[in-house]
């Protein structure tokens, strides 16, 4: 195979974006051959914007059976990601899913197993893994420059969404339509990056979610979560869609220094003596380890697009066996964090990881049963 024939299912905001750059030939080794959507208006748009040579489908079954198709990008509603992916694997197709991997870990685990059995390439659109800022932080942690991680704090409140946003679709911000709020829609990238950079998941979570606190919605629009790790480290994750101006500040502290990311800049303070060693040898009551603020160069390539980079990597993995930047099976990790935060808030108690998947599924079903779509 010298070219991957790609189809896109779901031509909403992200699906149409992926389809456009694929049709433009931006991704080397990939050719857009088909799109699928149940909305006839979106298919009409595709014929005009993408070209009449692109085959359009209004049913997933016919789309997946199209002979001129090697791989699919899934951009449907959150709940349907695992179901569509499993069907695609059954047709022998490679799969790239949009975030989140799904709504609950039980369905995502089934998708991961189907991917494993199929032997097909499986990726997830975690485009922030290509951001040089987070790549550099991950490298600092993996090389031991920060030492043993002790504390993390992420305040991510610049996901502002007004009531008009939620009213733009009756499925938005409902348990039955979307499956969650800010944790499931806006923050999957941060939840993924959090565990990806640290290289570890917490062993227990205590979260406080506010449901419809600032907006007329069913799901959460504000969250504060506290986590603990087996090595004694702690973490705090705070997010909301109702704060303006918002903040995006990540702080990671180890026994050799700390890093702070804010306003697209990375600041690194390095201790000349690790805190643990300094504490063992110091005899002065008010002394503290000397620290140097180090400049860490961050190189951005002109016009670099994280979505296109993930897609390019996925295609190269199919054609050349290049390692995936964002393997699809890893989508379950950030989702487990959000599931644990929901369950902790509903129970008003700690939740240990690995999460009890059946307990979460049953708790979610209760909320789906009383869910309603808003008429707009």
C-alpha positions in Angstrom: 0.0 0.0 0.0 1.4 3.4 -1.0 -1.6 5.5 -0.2 -4.3 5.3 2.5 -7.9 5.9 1.3 -9.6 7.7 4.2 -13.3 8.3 4.9 -14.7 10.7 7.5 -17.9 9.9 9.4 -19.7 12.8 11.0 -19.4 16.2 9.3 -19.9 18.5 12.2 -17.3 21.0 13.4 -14.4 18.7 13.6 -15.4 16.2 11.0 -15.7 18.9 8.3 -12.3 20.3 9.4 -10.6 16.9 9.0 -12.3 16.4 5.7 -11.2 19.7 4.3 -7.5 19.3 5.0 -7.6 15.7 3.7 -9.3 16.9 0.5 -6.7 19.6 0.1 -3.9 16.9 0.1 -2.2 18.3 3.2 -1.6 14.8 4.7 1.0 13.0 2.7 0.1 9.5 1.8 -3.6 10.0 2.4 -6.6 10.4 0.0 -10.1 11.4 1.1 -12.5 9.1 -0.8 -15.8 9.2 1.2 -17.8 11.0 3.9 -20.8 10.0 5.8 -23.5 12.0 7.7 -27.2 11.5 8.4 -27.8 15.2 7.7 -28.5 15.8 4.0 -27.4 19.4 4.4 -23.9 18.3 5.5 -23.7 16.0 2.5 -24.7 18.8 0.2 -21.9 20.9 1.8 -19.5 18.0 1.2 -20.3 17.8 -2.5 -19.7 21.5 -2.9 -16.7 22.0 -0.6 -14.9 18.8 -1.1 -15.6 17.9 -4.7 -18.0 15.8 -6.6 -15.4 13.0 -6.8 -15.9 12.3 -3.0 -18.5 9.6 -2.4 -21.2 10.5 0.1 -23.2 8.2 2.4 -26.1 8.7 4.7 -25.8 5.3 6.5 -22.9 4.0 8.4 -23.4 0.4 7.1 -23.0 1.4 3.4 -20.1 3.8 4.3 -18.1 1.1 6.0 -18.7 -1.3 3.2 -17.4 1.1 0.5 -14.6 -0.8 -1.3 -12.4 2.3 -1.8 -11.8 2.7 1.9 -8.9 1.7 4.0 -9.3 3.8 7.1 -11.9 6.1 8.8 -11.9 9.1 11.1 -14.8 9.0 13.5 -16.3 12.4 14.4 -19.8 11.4 15.6 -21.4 12.1 19.0 -19.4 11.0 22.0 -21.6 7.9 22.9 -21.2 6.5 19.4 -17.4 6.5 19.1 -16.8 3.0 20.4 -19.8 1.5 18.5 -18.7 3.0 15.2 -15.1 2.0 15.8 -16.0 -1.6 16.6 -18.0 -1.8 13.4 -15.1 -0.3 11.4 -12.6 -2.8 12.9 -15.0 -5.6 11.9 -14.8 -4.3 8.3 -11.0 -4.5 8.5 -10.5 -0.7 8.5 -7.9 1.4 10.4 -9.5 3.9 12.8 -8.8 7.3 14.2 -11.4 8.6 16.7 -12.0 12.1 17.9 -11.9 12.8 21.6 -13.2 11.6 24.0 -12.7 7.9 23.4 -16.3 7.4 24.7 -18.5 8.3 27.6 -17.8 5.5 30.0 -14.8 3.2 30.4 -16.8 0.0 30.0 -17.6 0.7 26.4 -14.1 2.0 25.7 -12.6 -1.1 27.0 -14.7 -3.1 24.6 -13.5 -0.9 21.7 -9.9 -1.4 22.8 -10.3 -5.1 22.8 -11.9 -5.0 19.3 -8.9 -2.9 18.1 -6.4 -5.4 19.5 -8.2 -8.4 17.9 -8.4 -6.6 14.5 -4.7 -5.8 14.2 -5.7 -2.5 12.6 -4.1 0.9 13.3 -6.0 2.7 16.1 -5.4 6.3 17.1 -7.1 9.1 18.9 -7.1 12.8 18.1 -5.1 14.0 21.1 -3.6 16.8 19.1 -2.2 18.5 22.2 0.4 15.7 22.6 2.1 17.5 19.7 2.3 20.8 21.5 6.0 21.6 22.1 5.2 22.9 25.5 3.8 19.6 26.8 6.3 17.6 24.9 9.1 19.5 26.7 7.5 19.0 30.1 7.1 15.3 29.5 10.8 15.1 28.6 11.9 17.0 31.7 9.9 14.5 33.9 11.1 11.4 32.0 14.8 12.5 32.2 14.5 13.1 35.9 15.2 16.8 35.8 12.3 17.5 38.2 13.1 14.5 40.4 10.2 12.6 42.1 6.9 14.4 41.4 5.3 15.8 44.6 2.5 18.0 43.5 0.5 19.1 40.5 -2.0 21.9 40.1 -3.9 22.6 36.9 -6.3 25.5 36.7 -8.0 25.4 33.3 -10.9 27.9 33.2 -10.5 29.4 29.8 -13.1 27.2 28.2 -15.8 29.9 28.3 -19.1 28.8 27.0 -22.3 31.0 27.1 -25.9 29.8 27.3 -26.1 30.4 23.5 -23.5 27.7 23.0 -25.4 25.1 24.9 -28.7 26.1 23.2 -27.1 25.6 19.8 -27.8 21.9 19.9 -30.5 20.0 21.9 -28.0 17.2 22.6 -25.5 19.5 24.2 -24.9 19.3 28.0 -27.4 16.5 28.5 -26.6 13.1 30.0 -28.5 11.3 27.2 -27.0 13.4 24.4 -23.4 14.2 25.5 -22.8 12.2 28.6 -21.2 15.0 30.5 -20.1 18.6 30.6 -16.8 20.4 30.8 -14.9 17.2 31.8 -16.2 15.2 28.8 -16.4 17.9 26.2 -13.8 20.6 26.8 -11.2 19.0 29.1 -10.4 15.5 27.7 -7.1 17.0 26.3 -6.0 18.3 29.7 -7.0 15.1 31.5 -5.0 13.1 28.9 -2.0 15.4 29.1 -2.1 15.3 32.9 -1.5 11.5 33.1 0.6 11.4 29.9 3.2 13.9 31.1 3.4 12.5 34.6 3.5 8.9 33.4 1.1 7.8 36.1 -2.5 7.8 37.2 -3.7 8.6 40.8 -4.9 5.8 42.9 -7.8 7.7 44.3 -9.9 10.8 43.5 -12.2 13.2 45.5 -14.1 15.5 43.3 -16.8 18.2 43.7 -18.8 18.8 40.5 -21.4 21.5 40.2 -24.2 20.6 37.8 -25.9 23.5 36.1 -24.4 26.0 38.5 -24.0 28.8 36.0 -25.9 27.6 33.0 -29.3 26.0 32.4 -27.9 22.6 31.7 -28.0 19.1 33.2 -24.3 18.4 33.4 -21.4 19.9 35.2 -20.1 23.4 34.4 -17.6 23.6 37.3 -15.3 21.0 38.9 -12.7 20.9 41.6 -10.9 17.6 42.0 -8.2 16.4 44.4 -6.1 13.3 43.6 -3.5 11.2 45.4 -0.7 9.1 43.9 0.9 6.0 45.3 4.3 7.8 45.7 2.6 10.3 48.0 2.2 13.1 45.4 -1.0 15.1 45.3 -2.8 17.0 42.5 -5.6 19.5 42.1 -7.6 19.9 38.9 -10.0 22.9 38.6 -12.1 23.8 35.5 -15.2 25.6 34.5 -16.9 27.0 31.4 -18.3 30.1 33.1 -15.2 32.1 34.0 -14.0 35.2 32.1 -11.3 36.0 31.7 -10.2 32.4 32.2 -6.9 30.9 33.3 -4.8 28.1 32.0 -2.0 27.5 34.4 -0.2 24.2 35.1 2.3 23.8 37.9 4.3 20.6 38.5 6.6 20.4 41.5 9.3 17.7 42.1 12.0 17.4 44.7 14.5 18.8 42.1 12.5 21.9 41.0 9.3 22.9 39.4 7.8 23.9 36.0 5.0 26.3 35.3 3.1 26.6 32.0 1.0 29.7 31.5 0.2 31.9 28.5 2.0 29.5 26.2 5.3 29.8 28.0 7.3 27.3 30.0 9.1 28.4 33.2 11.6 26.0 34.8 13.2 26.4 38.3 15.9 23.9 39.0 17.2 23.2 42.6 21.0 23.0 42.8 20.5 20.5 45.6 17.5 18.2 45.6 15.1 19.2 48.4 15.3 15.8 50.0 19.1 15.9 50.2 19.1 19.5 51.3 16.7 18.8 54.2 18.9 15.9 55.4 22.1 18.0 55.6 20.9 21.6 56.3 21.4 23.0 59.9 20.2 26.6 59.4 16.6 27.2 60.6 15.4 29.4 57.7 17.6 28.3 54.9 16.2 26.9 51.7 17.7 25.2 48.6 19.2 27.5 46.0 17.2 27.5 42.8 18.0 28.7 39.3 15.4 29.8 36.8 16.4 28.1 33.6 15.3 29.1 30.1 13.8 26.2 28.2 13.5 26.9 24.5 10.2 26.0 22.8 10.3 25.8 19.1 7.1 26.2 17.1 7.1 25.4 13.4 5.2 28.0 11.3 1.6 27.0 10.5 2.0 23.7 12.4 -1.4 22.1 13.1 -1.8 19.5 15.8 -4.8 17.9 14.2 -3.1 17.4 10.9 0.1 16.2 12.7 -1.8 13.5 14.5 -3.5 12.4 11.2 -0.2 12.5 9.4 1.4 10.3 12.1 -1.6 7.9 11.9 -1.2 7.5 8.2 2.6 7.0 8.5 1.9 4.3 11.1 -0.3 2.5 8.6 2.1 2.8 5.7 5.5 2.6 7.5 4.9 1.3 11.0 5.9 4.7 12.6 5.0 4.7 16.3 1.7 6.4 17.1 1.9 9.7 19.0 -1.6 9.1 20.4 -2.6 5.4 20.5 -6.3 4.9 20.6 -6.1 2.4 23.5 -4.7 5.2 25.7 -8.0 7.2 25.4 -9.4 5.2 28.3 -6.9 6.8 30.8 -8.1 10.3 30.8 -11.7 9.1 30.6 -11.2 7.0 33.7 -10.2 10.2 35.5 -13.4 12.0 34.5 -15.6 9.0 35.3 -14.0 8.8 38.7 -14.6 12.5 39.3 -18.3 12.1 38.4 -18.7 9.1 40.6 -16.9 10.7 43.5 -19.2 13.8 43.3 -22.3 11.7 43.1 -21.3 9.6 46.0 -19.8 12.5 48.0 -16.8 10.2 48.8 -13.4 9.1 47.6 -13.3 6.8 44.5 -10.3 4.5 44.0 -8.7 3.7 40.6 -9.1 1.4 38.7 -12.7 2.6 38.8 -15.6 0.2 39.3 -16.8 0.3 35.7 -20.2 -1.4 36.4 -21.0 1.0 39.3 -20.2 4.0 37.1 -22.3 2.6 34.2 -25.3 2.1 36.5 -25.0 5.5 38.0 -24.8 7.1 34.6 -27.9 5.2 33.4 -29.9 6.6 36.2 -29.1 10.1 35.0 -29.7 9.2 31.4 -33.2 7.9 32.3 -34.2 11.3 33.7 -32.3 13.3 31.0 -34.1 15.5 28.5 -33.0 17.3 25.4 -33.7 21.0 25.3 -36.0 22.3 22.6 -34.2 25.1 20.7 
